[in-house]
Amino acid sequence: MGNIFSISLSLDTIITRCWDCAAGQASYICNLEDNLHALQAEVEELKAIRSDLLRRVKIAEDEQQLKRLGQVEGWLQRAETLINDAGQLILESRQQINKLCIGGCCSTHPRSSIKFGKQIAKKLQEAKDQKEKEKDFSDVASKPPLPSSTERPSEPTVGLEFYLNKVWSCLKEKQVGIIGIFGLGGVGKTTLLNQINNKFHDTTHDYLVIWAVASQDRPIEKVQDQIAKRIGLPNEGWESKSRDEKAGDIFNVLCRKKFAFLLDDIWEWFDLTGAGVPLPTQDNGSKVIFTTRRLDVCCQMQPNMANNIKVECLPPGEALKLFEEKVGSETLQMHPDIRKLAEAVVEQCAGLPLALITIGRAMASKKTPPEWEYAIKVLRQSAASVLPGVGKEMYPKLKFSYDSLTSERVKSCFLYCSLYPEDHPIQIDELIHCWIREGFMDKHTDLSTARNQGHFIIGSLIEACLLEKVRFSRVRMHDVVRDMALWIVGEFEKEKLLVKSGVQLKELPEAEKWEEITRMSLMDNKIENLTEILECPNLQTLFLGRNDLKVIMDVFFNSMPMLRVLDLSDNMNLEELPVGIAKLVSLEHLNLSFTKITKLPVELKALEKLKYLNLEWTRDLEMIPQQLISSFSKLQVLKMMRCGYGCSLLLEELEHLKYLNVLTLTFRSASELEKASRFNKFFSCAIEYVSLLDFRDSRSLNILALANLQNLYSIKCTSCMDLKKVKIASNIVEGARYFHSLRYVGLTYCKQMRDVSWVIFAPHLEKLLIRDCNSLEEIISKEKLDEVTESKANKNLFSRLEELDLRRLPKMKTICYRALPFPQLKKISIVKCPMLKKLPLNFNSAKGQRFIIEGEKEWWKDVEWEDESTQTAFLPSFKPQ
């Protein structure tokens, strides 16, 4: 009984509720036509409102450089969807209207009409609501996301925090547009500007940050090129434009932006307007920050001294701290007197950071008090020899690093580097060969030993901070150190140098006594014609590279009987050599790389002492007279990588060159490579660079032909369209010294290649570059690696790798099937590799390691790490591509 209940309703109540329900449903039919007309009107109004809103958004985006609000974008999308949906209902309405009868109050298909009426009523209400929401948009756009600035590599600094805060305070003042930073060379101005750049990178701001370097004697065009690259101006046709045209292009971009222009190392008044940089005003809010060594330049650029900030030398406490960091605690603790003596050395450095760093590192190996006492005495004696201005305070002290070099030979090698242009990356191999030909190396040694000695000297100069390693196989001289070197030559050396590199010369410079000049550098200028006879009986080195040379008269070389080194490289308009070059009877080193010469004159046979010939990247070279190369009986180095003249045509001649030791070659087919491997010189010479170019006759390559080259340094494989695989022959894995010298592997446009597993036999590989290989799926194949026992393969795969560059590899899925240590990694570039989802980076080697990441930022956000802990162990510095 407890589960029984009853409901009692009157008949009137039931009838009333049924009527209300029926009447409500019927209203969708009765009001259908009215609602339809109302919906059409609302949609038209909504279209007009949406059009007006889009116009406001376009003005904000195009003219005010703003970005539309997310709410506005959402409203526009919903409005578009609503308009489209309503339009579809209106199209269907004619069929529904035809179903109405009895004055529109009934329907021949009531269920269908009621359903359609509900849809019309609902869409009508949505349109009204959407209109109301638009009234909330007083603003349709806001400032865009802050523009990114490029983080620059930096090291911990001492004593610059005060200046950084001072510059940053000036930047916040609206009335301050231009800020000058000045001080002695080597005092830390560039380092400070670097910190300012990185503070922009680390903080929220609305500037477009642009970095450029305007070194001494560098024209405005060089700075324009750097700005154009930063702001994304197209490369096509840029070089052919005049300075004014470039300025116009730059101005058209920057005048619409709020920018911070960081300009490093100007030596004279810099014409911002002439370069295309709008002058900063309170209205545009832009800023210009520059560094210079000269106060007068500061005043010319910006007369308000309050906005010119002088970077002083470090006070004694901070100077000692910086010096002790460079000397190292071990040396300071070797004897109780050394720390006190170190204070005396620091006093002689006068707080100049570059001197503290340079001399500090030079003293790091001095473990006894007598060595320190001698250093103090030498520094104090050098203080008497001064030059006005920068040299007065710095060069005599920096000269101590030069004086501390181990021999006159090393000093000569150091001073020779000043022949190269300011900030110029110097190819280590080319530099060493010039040293050899100048006679700086030990006499009566073989070429290999002489080159090793050159590398040892390079290492010594880098350790002494007189050279800097800048990138793969290159060094550079800091501009202050280079100035010091030229000062040393002028003040203390008997030999006379003429150095006018990078000063935009269009013709030969003037000199008082040509006959006294022993070395001359006119590199990196705009000289087109050499028509004069220079009376240079003592000239031993002549650098003419990176000019616009077109014509060299036959008589130009008539009076240079002692010339040993001639560099004509990077003259892309030079098509013909003068026959007068035969007058250079003492010439031992001839560099013709990156020229457009089409043939070698037979008169070159007169160069009986020639030991070095560089024909690399002479792609237009089509004719070399028979027996010309073999006539160079003393030739030791022949470089022909990417030379237009086929290497195979010279193989028999090379067999007659008794002293030939170094070769670089290009092979255009597997058969050509196989043919070369049958010649004795192929294995007896140190073949260091091999280029495999345009292979068309083979789908596979037996790497054994190259693996046996014990001095092979670099392999470049380019446009080998049909090459699918590189064979790892069984007899390779039985040896332990294959590819022992290989440092660089580059593969580009090898469309069929699937993997590069053979690099497991290159234990000292430093750079791996793979680009535009459409079929490449993996670098190290698990299947092929498993075929090789651990005792035979390289156990420390990629243990020396410094740079990994992977670009445009659409099918690549993996680098290696397991996580690997990358203890030397400095840079990873991964661009347009959509299938690559994991990086094989091992945590054990990653902790605290810093490296630069280059590529698409979104890809790096989504990438997985083979060892999950590695993601936080590595400390990447992201460089967007």
Sequence and secondary structure as in RCSB ss.txt:
>XXXX:A:sequence
MGNIFSISLSLDTIITRCWDCAAGQASYICNLEDNLHALQAEVEELKAIRSDLLRRVKIAEDEQQLKRLGQVEGW
LQRAETLINDAGQLILESRQQINKLCIGGCCSTHPRSSIKFGKQIAKKLQEAKDQKEKEKDFSDVASKPPLPSST
ERPSEPTVGLEFYLNKVWSCLKEKQVGIIGIFGLGGVGKTTLLNQINNKFHDTTHDYLVIWAVASQDRPIEKVQD
QIAKRIGLPNEGWESKSRDEKAGDIFNVLCRKKFAFLLDDIWEWFDLTGAGVPLPTQDNGSKVIFTTRRLDVCCQ
MQPNMANNIKVECLPPGEALKLFEEKVGSETLQMHPDIRKLAEAVVEQCAGLPLALITIGRAMASKKTPPEWEYA
IKVLRQSAASVLPGVGKEMYPKLKFSYDSLTSERVKSCFLYCSLYPEDHPIQIDELIHCWIREGFMDKHTDLSTA
RNQGHFIIGSLIEACLLEKVRFSRVRMHDVVRDMALWIVGEFEKEKLLVKSGVQLKELPEAEKWEEITRMSLMDN
KIENLTEILECPNLQTLFLGRNDLKVIMDVFFNSMPMLRVLDLSDNMNLEELPVGIAKLVSLEHLNLSFTKITKL
PVELKALEKLKYLNLEWTRDLEMIPQQLISSFSKLQVLKMMRCGYGCSLLLEELEHLKYLNVLTLTFRSASELEK
ASRFNKFFSCAIEYVSLLDFRDSRSLNILALANLQNLYSIKCTSCMDLKKVKIASNIVEGARYFHSLRYVGLTYC
KQMRDVSWVIFAPHLEKLLIRDCNSLEEIISKEKLDEVTESKANKNLFSRLEELDLRRLPKMKTICYRALPFPQL
KKISIVKCPMLKKLPLNFNSAKGQRFIIEGEKEWWKDVEWEDESTQTAFLPSFKPQ
>XXXX:A:secstr
 TT       HHHHHHHHHHHHHHHHHHHHTHHHHHHHHHHHHHHHHHHHHHHHHHHHHHHHTS  EE HHHHHH
HHHHHHHHHHHHHHHHHHHHHHTTEETTTTEESSHHHHHHHHHHHHHHHHHHHHHHHHHTT S  EE        
       SS HHHHHHHHHHHH TT  EEEEE STTSSHHHHHHHHHHHHHHS    EEEEEE  TT  HHHHHH
HHHHHHT   TTTTTS HHHHHHHHHHHHTTS EEEEEEEE S   HHHHT     TTT  EEEEEES HHHHHH
H   GGGEEE     HHHHHHHHHHHH HHHHTSSTTHHHHHHHHHHHHTT HHHHHHHHHHHTT  SHHHHHHH
HHHHHHHTTS  STHHHHSHHHHHHHHHTSS HHHHHHHHHGGGS TT  EEHHHHHHHHHHHT S TT  HHHH
HHHHHHHHHHHHHTTSSEEEETTEEE  HHHHHHHHHHHHHH SSEEEE TTS  SS    S GGGEEEEE  SS
   EE S    TT  EEE  SS   EE GGGGTT TT  EEE TT TT     GGGGG TT  EEE TT    B 
 GGGGG TT  EEE TT TT  B  TTHHHH TT  EEE TT SS GGGGHHHHTT TT  EEEEEESSHHHHHH
HTTSHHHHHSEEEEEEEE   S SEEETHHHHT TT  EEEEE  TT  EEE  TTTTT S TTTT  EEEEES 
TT    GGGGG TT  EEEEES TT  BSS HHHHHTS TTTS TTTTTT  EEEEES TT  BS SS B  TT 
 EEEEES TT  EE B HHHHTT EEEEEE HHHHHH EESSTTHHHHSEEEEEE 
